[in-house]
Amino acid sequence: MVPLGEAGELLIRGYCVMLEYLDDPEKTADAITLSRWYKTGDIASLNSLGYCRIEGRIKDLIIRGGENIYPAEIEQFLHTHPKVQEAQVIGVKDERMGEQVCACIKLSEGQTSSVEEIRAFCRGQIAHFKIPQYVMFVSGFPMTVSGKVQKNKLREEIEKKLEM
């Protein structure tokens, strides 16, 4: 349990939630608590009116020098930039901080931008530790067949480009 407004992992329970993974007790133990709560893998917060806000995914959480950074928050902000068509934020390895913030940006057609322009856009608008250390301009993102961005593959590609 976390206080109202604080983010934590969303757990659910009810008649519509599965009981177990078929013939996979190990996976069941990872996903379902002993008291039958299902771990969704989502990071969420609850406000005083009882509304739940999904902040992001646990596996996407960036931990930079002890600070928890939710990529979705930075992505939403970057989408307000007039030249940005799409933005995906990932954590890349960093020897000193553990991870650094990397923004992968697909610009709108016919637009150009620079790393400094993106960082300047962020300064004073989001917390300094959330400002991307790396800004990579891309033409597209690795996608699943259902149209979701494969952040793990994106991370591998970017770390390869950054020679990490």
C-alpha positions in Angstrom: 0.0 0.0 0.0 1.2 3.5 -0.8 -0.3 6.8 0.2 -2.9 8.6 -2.1 -1.1 10.3 -5.0 2.0 8.1 -4.7 2.9 5.7 -7.5 3.1 2.0 -6.9 2.5 -1.3 -8.7 -1.1 -1.8 -9.6 -2.5 -5.1 -8.2 -6.0 -6.4 -9.1 -8.2 -9.2 -7.8 -11.6 -10.4 -8.7 -13.7 -13.1 -10.3 -12.5 -12.0 -13.7 -8.8 -12.4 -12.9 -7.2 -15.7 -13.7 -6.2 -18.1 -11.0 -2.9 -19.3 -12.4 -0.8 -19.9 -15.5 -1.6 -23.4 -16.8 1.1 -25.9 -15.8 3.5 -23.1 -14.9 3.8 -22.7 -11.1 6.9 -20.6 -11.4 5.3 -18.0 -13.6 2.2 -18.1 -11.4 4.3 -17.4 -8.3 5.9 -14.4 -10.1 2.5 -12.9 -11.2 0.1 -13.7 -8.4 0.6 -13.1 -4.7 -0.3 -15.7 -2.0 -3.4 -13.6 -1.2 -4.5 -13.9 -4.9 -3.6 -10.4 -6.1 -2.5 -10.2 -9.7 0.6 -8.1 -10.4 -0.2 -6.1 -13.6 3.3 -4.7 -14.1 1.7 -1.2 -14.4 2.8 1.7 -12.2 -0.3 3.6 -11.1 -1.4 6.2 -8.6 -4.8 6.7 -7.0 -6.2 10.2 -6.3 -8.5 11.3 -3.5 -11.6 10.7 -5.6 -10.6 7.1 -6.3 -9.5 7.6 -9.9 -6.6 5.5 -10.9 -3.9 6.9 -13.2 -1.5 4.6 -15.1 1.9 6.2 -14.9 3.8 3.6 -16.9 5.2 0.1 -16.8 7.6 -1.3 -14.2 9.9 -2.8 -16.8 10.2 0.6 -18.5 11.0 2.5 -15.2 14.3 4.3 -15.4 16.4 4.4 -12.2 18.9 7.2 -12.6 21.1 7.8 -9.5 18.3 6.6 -7.2 15.6 8.7 -8.8 12.6 6.8 -10.3 11.8 8.3 -13.7 8.6 7.3 -15.6 9.2 7.4 -19.4 5.5 8.1 -20.1 5.7 11.4 -18.3 8.6 12.6 -20.5 7.1 11.2 -23.6 3.9 13.1 -23.0 5.8 16.3 -22.5 8.0 15.8 -25.6 4.8 15.3 -27.7 3.9 18.9 -27.0 7.0 20.1 -29.0 5.7 21.3 -32.4 8.3 19.4 -34.4 7.9 16.1 -32.6 5.7 13.5 -34.3 6.5 10.7 -31.8 8.8 10.2 -28.9 9.9 7.1 -27.0 11.9 7.4 -23.8 14.2 4.6 -22.6 16.9 4.1 -20.0 20.3 3.3 -21.3 23.2 1.9 -19.2 25.4 4.4 -17.4 28.5 3.4 -15.3 28.1 6.2 -12.8 24.3 6.8 -12.5 23.1 3.2 -13.3 20.9 4.5 -16.2 20.5 7.7 -18.2 17.5 9.1 -19.9 17.5 8.7 -23.7 14.8 10.3 -25.9 14.2 8.7 -29.3 12.4 11.2 -31.4 10.7 10.9 -34.8 10.3 14.3 -36.2 7.2 15.5 -38.2 7.7 15.3 -41.9 9.9 18.1 -43.2 11.1 19.2 -39.8 14.7 19.4 -38.5 15.9 19.8 -34.9 19.0 19.5 -32.8 19.8 17.8 -29.5 20.3 21.2 -27.9 16.9 22.4 -29.1 15.1 19.4 -27.5 17.0 19.9 -24.2 16.3 23.6 -24.2 12.6 22.9 -24.7 12.8 20.7 -21.6 14.7 23.1 -19.3 12.5 24.7 -16.8 9.5 22.6 -17.8 10.4 19.2 -16.4 12.7 18.3 -13.5 16.4 18.6 -14.4 17.1 14.9 -13.8 14.4 14.0 -16.3 15.9 16.0 -19.1 17.3 13.5 -21.6 21.1 13.0 -21.5 20.8 11.5 -25.0 18.6 12.6 -27.8 18.5 10.3 -30.8 16.5 11.2 -34.0 15.0 8.1 -35.6 12.9 7.4 -38.7 10.8 4.7 -36.9 10.6 2.4 -34.0 10.7 -1.5 -33.7 7.1 -2.6 -33.4 5.2 -5.7 -32.5 2.6 -7.2 -34.9 -0.1 -5.5 -32.7 1.5 -2.1 -33.2 3.2 -1.6 -29.8 6.8 -0.2 -29.6 9.3 -2.8 -28.6 11.2 -0.8 -26.0 13.6 -3.6 -25.3 14.7 -3.8 -28.9 14.8 0.0 -29.2 17.1 0.0 -26.1 19.4 -2.6 -27.7 19.6 -0.6 -30.9 20.4 2.7 -29.2 23.0 1.2 -26.8 24.7 -0.4 -29.9 24.7 3.1 -31.6 26.1 4.7 -28.4 28.6 1.8 -28.1 27.6 0.8 -24.6 
